Amino acid sequence: MFRRREPVPFAFVAEADRYRSNVAPPPRERASAGQIAGRWLLGLTIVAGLVGSLVLGMPALSQDQSSTQPEQSQADSGH
């Protein structure tokens, strides 16, 4: 009827780190001078864009001094 299974020995799990593959991944390619220069140029372009947008956006974020003073109309001055 029902067949009883034998318990699985777990010694192979403990020994698994001993059996490593002898296939090493290929060495990583070194970036050429052009690739390094391109990465620097891209980084500088992004930083310059962020700084430029901050410089151009600061006047829009600052409060006008004229808007804090109440406006006077010509009717108030009696002319």
C-alpha positions in Angstrom: 0.0 0.0 0.0 1.8 3.1 1.2 5.5 2.8 0.9 7.5 4.5 3.6 10.3 6.7 2.4 13.7 6.6 3.9 14.8 9.8 5.6 17.0 11.9 3.4 20.5 12.5 4.8 21.3 16.2 4.9 25.1 15.7 4.9 25.2 16.8 1.2 23.9 20.2 2.2 26.7 20.7 4.7 29.3 19.6 2.1 27.8 21.6 -0.7 30.2 24.5 -0.3 33.2 22.1 -0.9 32.0 21.3 -4.4 32.5 24.5 -6.3 32.5 24.9 -10.0 35.9 25.1 -11.6 34.5 27.5 -14.3 35.5 31.0 -13.5 33.6 34.0 -14.9 35.5 35.9 -17.6 37.5 38.9 -16.4 35.8 42.2 -16.4 36.7 44.5 -19.3 38.4 47.7 -18.4 36.7 50.8 -19.7 38.6 52.6 -22.5 39.7 56.2 -22.2 36.8 57.3 -24.5 34.2 55.5 -22.3 35.6 57.1 -19.2 35.6 60.6 -20.8 32.1 60.0 -22.0 30.9 59.1 -18.5 32.6 62.3 -17.1 31.0 64.4 -19.8 27.6 62.9 -19.2 27.9 63.5 -15.5 29.1 67.1 -16.0 26.2 67.8 -18.3 23.7 66.5 -15.8 25.2 68.5 -13.0 25.4 71.6 -15.2 21.7 71.2 -16.1 20.7 70.9 -12.5 22.8 74.0 -11.5 21.5 75.9 -14.4 17.9 75.1 -13.6 18.5 76.1 -10.0 20.0 79.5 -11.1 17.2 80.2 -13.5 14.5 79.1 -11.1 15.7 81.0 -8.1 14.2 84.4 -9.2 10.8 82.7 -9.7 11.0 81.2 -6.2 11.9 84.4 -4.4 9.3 86.8 -3.2 8.9 90.2 -4.8 9.5 93.1 -2.6 6.9 95.2 -4.4 4.2 92.6 -3.7 4.6 93.0 0.0 3.7 96.8 -0.1 0.1 97.7 -0.6 -0.5 99.2 -4.0 -1.8 102.7 -4.2 -4.2 103.7 -6.9 -4.4 107.2 -8.5 -7.7 107.7 -6.8 -6.1 107.4 -3.4 -3.5 110.1 -4.1 -6.2 112.6 -5.1 -5.2 113.0 -8.8 
